[in-house]
Amino acid sequence: RLVSLNFSACSESTKDILYAKAKMAFTGLPFPAYYELIEPYLGIAPAVDLQALSTKNVNMNINTFVNLRRDSLMSLTPSEVRGLLGVNLPDLRKWQNKSPIWQWVRRQKQSELDKLQIGLTGGTQEGYINLAIPGYQLSSSASLGPVAMALHLLPALLSSFLLMSILS
């Protein structure tokens, strides 16, 4: 590795420009050299480039992996993660209860995680529906009553809607 880069102070548009420039500069190099040079920039890489790298058997180290752009990491499938980490895949197990890996695990089907054969748990079971509820903080005087009532009634409402759809 030639250099350790810190992009945390950069805006998203600056990160996108820097990554595009680095990718353009290194494109055309033989693969091992390309990966060695692009690796410091992978933390700001878009998902599509990580998905392409997953087919190249790169053996990404876990520290690089956990520092990928959050949206890029969350869009990766378990098989793409296997392709990126390669021989380092077992290291993912050590991170399963740490951010951002536990968030990624929760988004995956447990059956897909099982195919990795490293003992990851916490994925969604078949037949369950995941509801993405935006994270916001309620003021201290706000009541949780209406939210709790809505969530409590949701299964009954969904069942009624499904039944009406079938009958009509």
C-alpha positions in Angstrom: 0.0 0.0 0.0 1.4 3.3 -1.0 -0.6 5.7 1.1 -3.4 5.9 3.6 -6.1 8.3 2.6 -8.7 10.0 4.8 -11.7 11.3 2.9 -13.9 12.1 5.9 -13.6 15.9 5.5 -14.5 15.7 1.8 -18.0 16.3 0.5 -19.8 13.5 -1.4 -19.3 15.2 -4.7 -15.6 15.6 -4.0 -15.4 11.9 -3.1 -17.1 11.0 -6.3 -14.7 13.1 -8.3 -11.6 11.7 -6.5 -12.7 8.1 -7.0 -13.5 8.7 -10.7 -10.1 10.3 -11.2 -8.3 7.5 -9.5 -10.2 4.8 -11.4 -9.4 6.5 -14.7 -5.7 6.9 -13.8 -5.4 3.2 -12.9 -7.6 1.6 -15.6 -5.5 -0.4 -18.0 -3.0 -1.6 -15.5 -2.7 -5.4 -15.0 -5.1 -6.5 -12.3 -2.9 -7.0 -9.3 -1.3 -3.5 -9.8 -4.7 -1.9 -10.4 -6.2 -3.3 -7.2 -3.1 -2.3 -5.1 -3.4 1.3 -6.4 -7.3 1.6 -6.2 -7.6 -0.1 -2.7 -7.0 3.2 -0.8 -9.9 4.7 -2.7 -12.4 1.8 -2.2 -13.9 3.5 0.8 -15.5 6.0 -1.6 -16.3 3.5 -4.4 -19.8 3.1 -5.8 -21.5 -0.2 -5.4 -21.3 -1.0 -9.1 -17.5 -0.9 -8.9 -17.4 -3.1 -5.8 -19.8 -5.6 -7.5 -17.4 -5.7 -10.5 -14.5 -6.3 -8.2 -16.3 -9.1 -6.5 -15.8 -11.2 -9.6 -12.0 -10.7 -9.5 -11.1 -12.7 -6.4 -9.4 -9.7 -4.7 -9.1 -11.0 -1.1 -10.0 -7.6 0.4 -8.9 -7.2 4.0 -11.6 -6.8 6.5 -10.5 -3.3 7.5 -11.0 -2.1 4.0 -14.3 -3.9 3.8 -15.8 -2.4 7.0 -14.8 1.1 5.8 -16.6 0.9 2.5 -19.2 3.6 1.7 -22.3 2.7 3.7 -24.7 2.7 0.8 -22.3 0.7 -1.3 -21.8 -1.9 1.4 -25.5 -2.2 2.1 -26.2 -3.0 -1.5 -23.8 -6.0 -1.7 -25.2 -9.5 -1.7 -23.6 -12.3 0.4 -22.2 -13.9 -2.8 -20.6 -10.5 -3.7 -19.2 -10.2 -0.2 -17.7 -13.7 -0.6 -16.1 -12.6 -3.9 -14.6 -9.4 -2.3 -13.3 -11.0 0.8 -12.2 -14.3 -0.6 -9.8 -16.0 1.9 -10.6 -13.2 4.4 -14.3 -14.2 4.5 -14.0 -15.8 8.0 -13.0 -12.4 9.4 -16.5 -11.2 8.7 -17.8 -13.4 11.6 -15.7 -11.4 14.1 -17.5 -8.2 13.0 -21.1 -9.5 12.9 -22.1 -7.6 16.0 -20.3 -4.4 15.1 -21.4 -1.6 12.8 -21.7 -1.6 9.8 -21.7 -5.4 9.5 -24.6 -6.0 11.8 -26.7 -3.6 9.7 -25.7 -5.4 6.6 -26.4 -8.9 8.1 -29.9 -7.7 9.2 -30.7 -6.9 5.6 -29.8 -10.3 4.2 -31.9 -13.5 4.1 -30.6 -15.9 6.6 -30.6 -18.7 4.0 -28.1 -16.6 1.9 -25.9 -15.9 4.9 -25.9 -19.7 5.6 -24.4 -20.3 2.2 -21.3 -18.3 3.3 -20.7 -21.1 5.8 -19.1 -18.9 8.4 -21.8 -19.0 11.0 -23.3 -15.5 10.5 -26.7 -15.1 12.2 -29.3 -12.3 12.4 -30.5 -12.3 8.8 -34.2 -12.3 8.0 -36.0 -15.6 8.0 -38.0 -16.7 4.9 -41.6 -15.4 4.9 -41.0 -12.3 7.0 -41.5 -8.8 5.8 -39.0 -6.1 6.7 -40.4 -2.7 7.3 -37.9 0.2 7.0 -38.9 2.7 9.6 -37.0 6.0 9.3 -34.8 6.8 12.3 -35.9 9.9 14.0 -35.9 11.0 17.5 -39.2 11.9 19.2 -39.3 14.9 21.5 -39.5 14.0 25.2 -43.2 15.2 25.3 -44.2 13.1 22.3 -46.4 10.1 23.0 -45.6 6.7 21.6 -49.3 5.7 21.8 -50.3 6.4 18.2 -47.2 4.7 16.8 -47.6 1.7 19.0 -51.3 1.5 18.0 -50.5 1.7 14.3 -47.8 -1.0 14.6 -50.1 -3.2 16.7 -52.9 -2.9 14.1 -50.6 -3.3 11.0 -50.9 -7.2 10.8 -54.7 -7.0 11.0 -54.9 -4.3 8.4 -52.6 -6.2 6.0 -54.6 -9.4 6.5 -57.8 -7.5 5.7 -56.3 -5.9 2.6 -55.1 -9.2 1.4 -58.4 -10.9 2.0 -60.3 -8.1 0.2 -57.9 -8.4 -2.7 -58.5 -12.1 -3.0 -62.3 -11.8 -2.7 -62.7 -9.1 -5.3 
